[in-house]
Amino acid sequence: MSLLPVDEALKAILAHIPPVTVETVTLAEAAGRVLAEPLIAHHDQPPFNASAMDGYAMRAVDVSDGAWLDVIGTSQAGAAYPGALGPGQAVRIFTGAPVPEGADTVIMQEEAVREGQRVRFTAAARPGHSIRPKGNDFATGQVLVAAGTRLTPMQIAVAAAANAGTLAVAKRPRIGLVATGDELVLPGNPLGPDQIVASNSYGLAAMLAPYADTVTDHGIVPDDVAQLRAQLSTAFAAEPDILITTGGASVGEHDLVQDVLKDLGVTLAFWRINMRPGKPLMFGTRGRTLVFGLPGNPVSAMLTALVFIKPALRAWLGHAEPQPWRLKLAAPTPANTARRHFMRARLVHGADGMLADPISQTDSGHTSSLAEAGLLIVQPEHDPGQPAGAMVDAMPINAF
């Protein structure tokens, strides 16, 4: 069976992503969620001409050197001056308060001289100065946040300003994880002479949690057909939207996952990808559940999740796929093979801005180099290698 190109594999996965399902959440629950419907303003903000300063509101034409104006009242936030302002008059005003009818400028209090109920100014008046016009922030009907936006604190703040008590967001999938391998033990336990610590499920859970309603870890299953069938049956019974296995995805004598998944009704779309690290990647479906079989080597597992599962989850939530970064190389890259290479790299400062500094380590079990990396250089198939200073495509590792 030939190796499937990365782009074709991703296209096949995305073809199985269901349409966005909308749910409503309160503002307190909305941070980090992806907006499913645009946030539209239903009122003007500010809803009136508002003062941007503590000072005095008046007609600019009335202000001149030595001219005294009569202070006829006060306008403050939540308590506007009730009348109109006429010639030769001023109103004491505070930041955020409505500008009285008839006034066309505000002069800050530091440039005012007050004596009893009169005031004069040490600065010239400019029409419109220090006034926030009605609708200056946003106007009725304006799209404040587009659908597909992941909501940050800044978008939550504007939603609150727009009087939106709830938001329509994309419903997140429920994800299940199953790790396989006789050699695996949970972190924090003593290691036997032939054992290694299981890291995949922990790394994957942390990576996928921002996209998921729940991430359920179904534990470690040994390389035994009966136990594997039982644990995978339990995982499927929980009706996850996405089930991810790690390990056993190849075709060795102890790589049992593929056959058990097929026996449990999974229709396999593909299982070998033209990339490194991470060639033995499986993808299939069981009813409405998407099934990913990731390699057991921890770097391969994490990188195949970055390259394939994260785009699938972004599509699930209606969040647009980010464009690749274009960065200069801080050091040369070696020649590549026939498989697309997702090369670990550091993001470093250079004289010309941010640079991609390749990490020479390519071992698919070398987790410390992956922890050091901030991005992946996407090296095309048969790339002859690029010199320092060449422009390359890169993927940030920790971006949403």
N, C-alpha and C positions, 0 to 999 in steps of 0.2 A: 504494500500500500504506500503510495507516494505521500510526501509531507504536504500538508495544506498550507498555502501562503497565509501569513498573518492577517492580511486585509480581507481575504475570503472567509476565514474563520470568524472574524469579528462581524462581518456582514451576515453570516449564517446565524450567529447568536442574536444579533439585533432584530432579525426577522421574527424571532419568537417572543419579543418583548410585548406585553399587552398594552393597550391604551392606558393613559393616566387615569387613575380613579381618584375622585375628589372627596376630601373630607374637610370639615370645618373645625378649627381649633381656636382657642382664645389667644389673645396677644401673649399672655404669660407662657403659653405652650409653643409659640410659633418660631422662636429662635432656632436657626439651623434647618428649618423645614423649607421645602421648595414650593414657591407660590404657584398654584394651579390656575388661577384666574387673576387678571390684572387688578391692581389696587387703583381705584378711580376716585378722585376727589369729589365729594358731594357738597362742599361749601368752599367759599373763598377763605384763604388764610394769608394775612389776617382778614377778619371779616369786616374790617373798617380801616380807615387810615389811622395808623398808630404811631405814637412817638417812639423814636429810637433812643431818646435821651431823657434824663431828668433835666427840666429847664422850664422854658416858657413858650407857649404857642401864641402867635400873633400874625398880623398881615405884614409881609415883608416891606411893603410900601410905607408903613408907619415907622420904620426903624431908621433913625439917623443920629448923628453925633449929638449927644446931649438931650435927645428927645425922651420925655417921660411918658410911659403908658400906664393906664389904670388897670390894676389887677382885679378882675371881676369875679374870680372863682378858681376852682381847682378841678382837674381831671386826673383821675388815677385808675389803675387797672381794676376793673370791676365796678367802677363808679364814675361814669363819664360826666363831664360838665353838661348840664341839661339844655342850655340855651345856645344861641348863636353869638359869635364874637363880632363886634363892630369896629369902626375906625377909632384908632387911639386906644384900643383895649388889648389886654393880654390875659392869658389863663395860665396859672401854675399847672405844670403837667409833669407826669412821671412816666418812666419807661414802660411801654406796652399799653399806655392809656389811649383812648380814642382822641383824635385831634378834633377840637370843636369846629362846628360849622362856621365858615368864614375865615378860619386861620389857614395860612398856606405855608408856614415855616415854623421851625422850632429852633431856639437858641439855647445851648446848654447853660446850666446854672452857674458854671464857673465864669461865664462871660456876661453875667448879669449883676447889676447893682440894685439892691432892693431897699427901699425906704418906705416903711408902712405899707400902704396899698398902691404904691407906685414902683415902677421898675424901668431902668434904662439899661442899655447894652454897650459893651466895649468891643463888640465885633459886628461886622456888617451882616445883614440878613440876606439869605439867598432863598428864593422861592423853592419849596420842596425839600429843603435841607433838613436832615434828621427826621424825616417822615417816611415810614414804611407804607407804601400805598396799599390800598385794599387789593388782595389777591397777589401781592408781591411774592409771597412764598409759593403758593399754588392757587390755581383757579378752578372753579367748578367744571367738571368734565375732564380735567387733566389726568393722564395716566402717571401715577406717582411711582409705581413699581411694576415692571413688566412680568407677565407670567413666565415661569421658568427660572426666576431669580431665587437663589438661596438666601434666606432672610438673615441678615446680620443685625446687630443692635441698631445700626443707623436706619435700616428699613423698618424695624419695629418702631423706632421713634417717630418716623414720618407717618406710619400707619396710625399710631396713637393720636398724632396731631390732626390726622384726617378723620378722627372720631370713629375709627373702625374697631369695634370691640372684638370682632372675630375675623379670621382670614380663611380663605379657601386654599388648601394646600394639597399636594400630592400624597396619597396614601402610600406608606412605605411597605416594602415586602417583609415577610417573616423568613428568616434565614436559619438553616440548620447546618451544623458542622459535624463531621465524623472523621476522626483520624484513625489510620490503620498501621499496624506494624508490631511484630513480636518484640522489637527492640526498644519500644518507647516506654518511658515512665514520666509521670507528671512532675513538673517543677517542684522543688522542695523535698523530693524523696531521695533516699540513697540510690546510687547507681551500681548495678551489677557489672561484672567484667565485660559483658557483651551488650550493654544497654547505652542508650542516649536519651537526653531529655527532649520531650515533645514540646516543640515551640510553635508549630504551624497554626494550631487552632487559636492560640493566644494572639499571635500577630494578625491573623485574619479577622478575628472578632474585633480587635481594635481598629483595623482598617475599615471594616464594613459597617460598624455600628452607626456612624453618622447617616447612613443611607437606609437603615433598617428599622422596622417597628420593634422586632426582637431578633436577637442572635442566640440560638440555643445550641450549646455545646453538648453533643451526645457522647462525648468521651472517646477513649481509645479502644479499638477492637483488634485483637490479635489476628494473625494470618491463619484463620481457620474459617472454612466455608460456612459451617453451621452458625458460628457466633457472628460472623459478618452478616449473614442473611438475617439473623434475628435482630441485630442492632439496626441495620438499614431498614428493615420492616417497621421497627419502632419509630425510626426517624420519619419515614414516609407517613406513618399513621398520624403524626402530629400535623400533617397537611402543610408543610412549609411551601412558600412560594419558590424558594430556591434552596436546593440541598447541595452542599459542597463536601466532597470527600478529599482527603489528602493521603497519598501513598497508594501503592498497588495499582497505579495507572498504566504501567508498562505491560510487557508481555512475558515477563519472566515466570519461572516456576512458582514463585510465591506471590505473584501479582494477580490477585483474585478478584479485585473490585469490579473490573469490567464484566466478567462473566456473571457475577452475582447481580449486578445492576440489570443486566439483560434478563436474567431469570425473574427478576422482580417487576418486569414490565417496562423498563426504560428503553426507549427507542434512541439508539446512538446515532448522532449526526456525523461526528468525526472523533478521532482520538490521537492524531499526531500532527504537530504544527511545525512549520519551517521557521523555528526561532531558537535562540539560545540566550540564556538557559530556559528550559521548560518545554522541550519537545513533546513529552508524553502527556498532553492535555486532552481530556475527554469532555465532550458536551453532548447532552441528549435531553429528552423530555419524558416525563411520566405523567400523563394527564396534563394538568396545568402547571405542574412543578418543573422548573428548569433544573437540570442536574449538571454540575461541573465536577469532573474528576481531576484534581490537581496532582502534580508530582509530589513525591514525598520529600525530596530535598528542599530544605527550607527556603533558600534563595529562589529556586524555581517556583515553589508554591506562591511566594509573595509576589514575584514578578508576573506570573501568569494571571494572578488576581488583579494586579495593577493594569495589565494590558487588556484583559478581556472582561473581568467581572465588574470592575469599576465603570467602564463605559456602559455595560448593560444596566447597571443600577442608575446611572445618570439618565439613560433613556427611559427607564421605568418611572422616574420622577419627573420627566419632562424638562430636565436640565440640559442645556446645550453642551455639546462636547467642546472642551477648550481647544484652541489652536495650539500646535506645537510651538515651543519656544525656539527662537533662532539665536544661538550664542556662538561666540568665538571660542575656539579651543585654546586652553592655557598650555597644552602640551600635545604632541602628536598622538594619533591613534594607530594601532597596528592594522595590517590587512585583515579583512574579514573573510569568513568562509561563505558557503552557499546559503547559510541560514542567517536571517536577520538577527542582529545582535543588539540586545538591550544592555548597554554597557554602563556599569556603575560609574558615577562621577560626582565630584564635589562642586558646589557653586562657590566661586571665589571672586574676590575683588581684584580688578586689574586697572591699568592706566586708562583703558578704553571702556570701563564699566564692568559688568558681571561676566565672568568667563566660566566655561565648563572645563573642569580639570579631571581628565580620565583617571579612573582607578584601575590599575593593571590586573587586579585579582579577578579571575573569571570562574573560580570554583563554585559550583551550585550549592555547596553546603557551607560556604564561608559567610556566616551571618554578620560578623563584625564589620566587614567591608560594606555590607548593605546598610548597616546602621550608620556608618560614616557618610554614606552617599546622600546627597540632597536631590539628585536628579538622575535620569537615565539618558545617555546619549543613544539615539536611535541610529544604529549603523546599518546601512542598506546591505542587502545580499551582494557578495563579491566586491565589496568596497575595497579599493586598493590601500586604504589608510589615508589619513589626512594630516597635513602639517599643522603645527601650532599657528593659530591665527585664522585658520579656515572656519567658515560658518557651518554649523551642524544643527540638525533638529534635536531637541531634547524634551523630555517629559519631566515635570516636577513630581517628585515622589509623594509629597504630602499635601498637594492641592486637592480640593474637593473634586 
